[in-house]
Amino acid sequence: SFLIIHIAQNLKFNILESKLKEKTGIEKLNLDILKTLNLYNRDEYYNIAAELLADSNNMEFCGIDIVRFGRDINQILYRETINKISLLSQYDRAIEIFQQYYHYEEIKGYSRVKKELIPKEAFREALANAIVHRIWDINAFIQISMYENRIEINSPGGLPEGISKEEYLYGNISVLRNPIIASVFYRLDIIEKFGTGIARINNEYANSISKPSFEISETNIKITLPVIDENILDFSKDEIAVIDILKEDREFSRKEIDAKTGFNKTKTLRILNNLIDKNIVEKIGQGPGTSYKFK
């Protein structure tokens, strides 16, 4: 629930106004519109959602901490903490940094072709998801860790009460932790129908060997977006051989994979474990009945 802030704070909404003009065609952001957006009530008070969407605020730990790592976590190439500005500005700046590291141009013949190491739409959805669903009353930033082969987006707070992991993952969200912020993001076309963001992230990886992963705990939600280029993931020939088998879209036992590849038990298990670590293969069951499938 949002606390109440007095109007004397003199909040300004130039960024929100600009985006509403672009998306909805309003001429000017006035108090009536702020009331419609549930940012301003009849008692002449702004709420916390209003302060978070204002051009600037004095709220600590309500921003995004972005780190770009090199070959390992001991090598930090770039770091930026986006804080005390509108959630809309935070969102835009995070996308700018993302594009700097995961978009590039490839020259083919006489033309330049834009390429994505990680789908922009998947990152946009994961970022918006983190902002809309995070808890605001704890001292923690949204953390975005950028690696050569993946991005990890950590959002403070687990799932809202009354929502299961299955509902979160498969698009049946009926409870919103921050309904006012979610409604504004929806009006601005930053998010679409509530609860469908995870499905759209997965859809961006439909034709990719590497797949996104979602880790949910009581205190945190982490979305991992891997690169989609096989060469950058550097699969070995043996790994590709196993992947080609599992692409048949059914479960295989280790013995079946041995037979199809000609590998021995030890080699097959080592390859399968590597692919499980890369979030490409799923292990099902335990013991003699264990099987494997392409994620």
C-alpha positions as CSV (number, residue, x, y, z in Angstrom):
1,S,0.0,0.0,0.0
2,F,1.2,3.5,-0.8
3,L,1.8,6.1,1.9
4,I,0.5,9.7,1.5
5,I,2.7,12.6,0.6
6,H,1.6,16.3,0.9
7,I,1.3,18.4,-2.2
8,A,3.8,20.9,-0.7
9,Q,6.5,18.7,-2.2
10,N,5.7,20.5,-5.5
11,L,6.3,17.5,-7.7
12,K,6.8,18.0,-11.4
13,F,5.7,15.7,-14.1
14,N,7.3,17.0,-17.4
15,I,8.5,13.5,-18.4
16,L,5.2,11.8,-17.7
17,E,3.4,14.7,-19.5
18,S,5.6,14.3,-22.6
19,K,5.0,10.5,-22.8
20,L,1.3,10.9,-22.3
21,K,1.1,13.5,-25.0
22,E,2.9,11.1,-27.4
23,K,0.8,8.0,-26.6
24,T,-2.6,9.4,-25.7
25,G,-2.7,12.8,-27.4
26,I,-3.4,14.9,-24.3
27,E,-2.6,18.6,-24.6
28,K,-1.5,19.2,-21.0
29,L,-1.2,17.1,-17.8
30,N,-3.6,18.6,-15.3
31,L,-4.9,17.6,-11.8
32,D,-7.9,15.9,-13.3
33,I,-5.6,13.6,-15.3
34,L,-3.4,13.0,-12.3
35,K,-6.6,12.0,-10.4
36,T,-7.6,9.7,-13.2
37,L,-4.2,8.0,-12.9
38,N,-4.7,7.7,-9.2
39,L,-1.6,9.8,-8.4
40,Y,-3.5,12.6,-6.7
41,N,-6.5,12.3,-4.4
42,R,-9.4,14.5,-3.4
43,D,-7.6,15.6,-0.2
44,E,-4.9,17.3,-2.3
45,Y,-2.2,14.8,-1.6
46,Y,0.2,12.9,-3.9
47,N,1.0,9.3,-3.1
48,I,4.3,7.4,-3.3
49,A,3.5,6.3,-6.9
50,A,3.3,10.0,-7.8
51,E,6.7,10.7,-6.3
52,L,8.2,7.7,-8.1
53,L,6.8,9.0,-11.4
54,A,7.8,12.6,-10.8
55,D,10.8,14.1,-12.7
56,S,12.9,13.9,-9.5
57,N,12.4,12.7,-5.9
58,N,14.3,12.2,-2.7
59,M,13.6,8.5,-2.3
60,E,16.6,6.3,-1.6
61,F,17.1,2.8,-3.0
62,C,14.3,3.2,-5.5
63,G,16.5,3.1,-8.6
64,I,18.4,0.7,-10.8
65,D,22.0,-0.4,-10.3
66,I,23.6,-1.5,-13.5
67,V,27.0,-3.2,-13.7
68,R,28.8,-4.4,-16.9
69,F,31.3,-7.1,-16.1
70,G,34.2,-8.3,-18.2
71,R,35.4,-11.9,-18.3
72,D,34.4,-12.4,-14.6
73,I,32.9,-10.6,-11.7
74,N,36.2,-9.2,-10.6
75,Q,36.4,-7.1,-13.8
76,I,34.0,-4.2,-13.8
77,L,33.9,-2.4,-17.1
78,Y,31.1,0.1,-16.3
79,R,28.8,0.9,-13.4
80,E,25.9,3.3,-13.2
81,T,23.3,3.8,-10.5
82,I,20.1,5.4,-11.8
83,N,18.3,6.9,-8.8
84,K,16.1,9.8,-7.6
85,I,14.6,10.4,-11.0
86,S,11.3,9.2,-12.6
87,L,10.8,5.5,-13.1
88,L,10.1,6.4,-16.7
89,S,13.6,8.0,-17.0
90,Q,15.1,5.0,-15.2
91,Y,13.5,2.7,-17.7
92,D,14.7,4.7,-20.7
93,R,18.3,5.0,-19.4
94,A,18.5,1.3,-18.7
95,I,17.5,0.5,-22.3
96,E,20.1,2.9,-23.6
97,I,22.9,1.1,-21.6
98,F,21.5,-2.3,-22.8
99,Q,21.7,-1.2,-26.4
100,Q,25.2,0.0,-26.0
101,Y,26.4,-3.5,-25.0
102,Y,24.1,-5.9,-26.8
103,H,23.3,-4.3,-30.1
104,Y,25.8,-4.0,-33.0
105,E,25.9,-3.5,-36.7
106,E,27.3,-6.0,-39.1
107,I,28.4,-5.0,-42.6
108,K,27.0,-7.2,-45.3
109,G,28.0,-6.2,-48.8
110,Y,27.2,-2.5,-49.1
111,S,24.7,-2.3,-46.2
112,R,24.8,-2.3,-42.4
113,V,22.6,-4.9,-40.7
114,K,21.5,-4.3,-37.1
115,K,22.1,-7.4,-34.8
116,E,21.0,-8.2,-31.3
117,L,23.0,-10.4,-29.0
118,I,20.0,-10.4,-26.6
119,P,16.5,-9.6,-27.9
120,K,15.6,-6.0,-27.0
121,E,12.0,-6.8,-26.5
122,A,12.9,-9.5,-23.9
123,F,15.0,-7.0,-22.0
124,R,12.3,-4.4,-22.1
125,E,9.7,-6.9,-20.7
126,A,12.1,-8.1,-18.0
127,L,12.9,-4.5,-17.0
128,A,9.3,-3.4,-16.9
129,N,8.4,-6.5,-15.0
130,A,11.0,-5.7,-12.4
131,I,9.8,-2.1,-12.0
132,V,6.1,-2.9,-11.8
133,H,6.4,-5.9,-9.4
134,R,9.2,-4.8,-7.0
135,I,8.7,-3.9,-3.4
136,W,9.4,-0.2,-2.7
137,D,9.7,-0.1,1.1
138,I,13.0,-2.0,1.4
139,N,16.5,-0.6,0.9
140,A,17.5,-2.3,-2.3
141,F,17.9,-1.3,-5.9
142,I,16.8,-3.3,-8.9
143,Q,20.1,-4.9,-9.9
144,I,21.1,-5.5,-13.5
145,S,24.2,-7.5,-14.1
146,M,25.5,-7.5,-17.6
147,Y,27.9,-10.3,-18.7
148,E,29.4,-11.3,-22.0
149,N,26.9,-14.2,-22.4
150,R,23.9,-13.1,-20.4
151,I,22.0,-10.4,-18.4
152,E,20.6,-11.0,-14.9
153,I,17.8,-8.8,-13.6
154,N,17.2,-9.0,-9.9
155,S,14.0,-7.4,-8.5
156,P,13.7,-6.8,-4.7
157,G,10.8,-8.7,-3.2
158,G,9.3,-12.1,-4.1
159,L,5.8,-12.6,-5.6
160,P,2.8,-10.6,-4.3
161,E,0.8,-12.5,-1.7
162,G,-1.8,-14.7,-3.4
163,I,0.2,-15.4,-6.5
164,S,2.0,-18.8,-7.1
165,K,5.1,-19.3,-9.2
166,E,3.0,-21.1,-11.8
167,E,0.7,-18.1,-12.1
168,Y,3.6,-15.8,-12.5
169,L,5.3,-17.9,-15.1
170,Y,2.3,-18.8,-17.2
171,G,0.5,-15.5,-17.3
172,N,-2.4,-15.8,-14.9
173,I,-1.5,-12.8,-12.6
174,S,-4.6,-11.4,-11.1
175,V,-2.9,-9.5,-8.2
176,L,-0.7,-6.6,-8.8
177,R,1.8,-5.3,-6.1
178,N,1.9,-1.8,-7.7
179,P,-1.4,-1.3,-9.6
180,I,-1.0,2.4,-10.0
181,I,2.5,2.2,-11.5
182,A,1.3,-0.8,-13.6
183,S,-1.7,1.2,-14.9
184,V,0.5,4.1,-16.0
185,F,3.0,1.8,-17.7
186,Y,0.0,0.1,-19.5
187,R,-1.3,3.4,-20.7
188,L,2.1,4.3,-22.1
189,D,2.4,1.0,-23.9
190,I,5.4,0.0,-21.9
191,I,3.6,-3.1,-20.8
192,E,0.7,-4.8,-22.5
193,K,-2.0,-7.0,-20.9
194,F,-1.1,-7.6,-17.2
195,G,0.6,-10.9,-16.6
196,T,1.7,-11.7,-20.1
197,G,5.3,-10.3,-19.9
198,I,6.9,-13.7,-19.1
199,A,5.2,-15.3,-22.1
200,R,6.5,-12.6,-24.4
201,I,10.1,-13.0,-23.0
202,N,9.9,-16.7,-23.8
203,N,8.5,-16.0,-27.2
204,E,11.6,-13.9,-28.1
205,Y,13.6,-17.0,-27.6
206,A,11.3,-19.4,-29.5
207,N,13.9,-20.1,-32.2
208,S,17.0,-19.9,-29.9
209,I,18.9,-22.8,-28.4
210,S,19.6,-20.8,-25.2
211,K,16.5,-20.0,-23.1
212,P,15.7,-17.5,-20.4
213,S,15.4,-18.6,-16.8
214,F,13.3,-17.4,-13.9
215,E,14.3,-17.8,-10.3
216,I,11.8,-16.9,-7.6
217,S,12.4,-16.7,-3.9
218,E,10.6,-15.0,-1.0
219,T,12.9,-12.0,-1.2
220,N,13.9,-11.8,-4.9
221,I,12.9,-12.5,-8.5
222,K,15.8,-13.0,-10.9
223,I,15.3,-13.2,-14.7
224,T,18.3,-14.4,-16.7
225,L,18.4,-13.5,-20.5
226,P,21.2,-15.4,-22.4
227,V,22.7,-14.3,-25.7
228,I,21.0,-15.9,-28.7
229,D,24.0,-16.3,-30.9
230,E,25.3,-19.9,-30.8
231,N,28.8,-18.9,-31.7
232,I,29.1,-16.5,-28.8
233,L,27.8,-19.3,-26.4
234,D,30.7,-21.3,-27.9
235,F,29.0,-24.8,-28.1
236,S,31.3,-27.7,-28.8
237,K,30.6,-30.0,-31.7
238,D,29.7,-32.7,-29.2
239,E,27.2,-30.4,-27.4
240,I,25.6,-29.5,-30.8
241,A,25.3,-33.2,-31.5
242,V,23.3,-33.8,-28.3
243,I,21.2,-30.6,-28.9
244,D,20.3,-31.8,-32.4
245,I,19.0,-35.1,-30.9
246,L,17.0,-33.3,-28.1
247,K,15.4,-30.9,-30.7
248,E,13.1,-33.8,-31.6
249,D,10.9,-32.4,-28.8
250,R,10.5,-35.5,-26.6
251,E,12.3,-36.9,-23.6
252,F,15.4,-39.1,-24.1
253,S,17.2,-41.4,-21.7
254,R,20.9,-41.1,-21.4
255,K,21.3,-44.6,-23.0
256,E,19.3,-43.4,-26.0
257,I,21.6,-40.4,-26.4
258,D,24.6,-42.8,-26.1
259,A,23.3,-44.9,-28.9
260,K,22.5,-42.0,-31.2
261,T,25.9,-40.2,-30.6
262,G,28.2,-43.1,-30.0
263,F,29.4,-41.4,-26.9
264,N,30.1,-43.4,-23.7
265,K,28.2,-42.9,-20.5
266,T,30.8,-40.5,-18.9
267,K,31.0,-38.3,-21.9
268,T,27.3,-38.1,-22.4
269,L,26.7,-37.1,-18.8
270,R,29.4,-34.5,-18.9
271,I,27.8,-32.9,-22.0
272,L,24.3,-33.1,-20.6
273,N,25.4,-31.4,-17.3
274,N,27.1,-28.6,-19.3
275,L,23.9,-28.0,-21.3
276,I,21.8,-28.1,-18.1
277,D,24.2,-25.4,-16.6
278,K,23.6,-23.3,-19.8
279,N,19.8,-23.6,-19.2
280,I,19.3,-25.4,-22.5
281,V,18.5,-28.9,-21.3
282,E,16.1,-30.0,-18.5
283,K,16.7,-33.0,-16.4
284,I,13.6,-35.0,-15.5
285,G,13.4,-37.5,-12.6
286,Q,16.1,-39.3,-10.7
287,G,17.9,-42.7,-10.9
288,P,17.4,-45.2,-13.7
289,G,14.3,-43.4,-14.9
290,T,16.1,-40.1,-15.5
291,S,15.4,-38.5,-18.9
292,Y,16.4,-35.3,-20.6
293,K,14.6,-32.8,-22.8
294,F,15.3,-29.6,-24.8
295,K,14.0,-26.6,-22.8
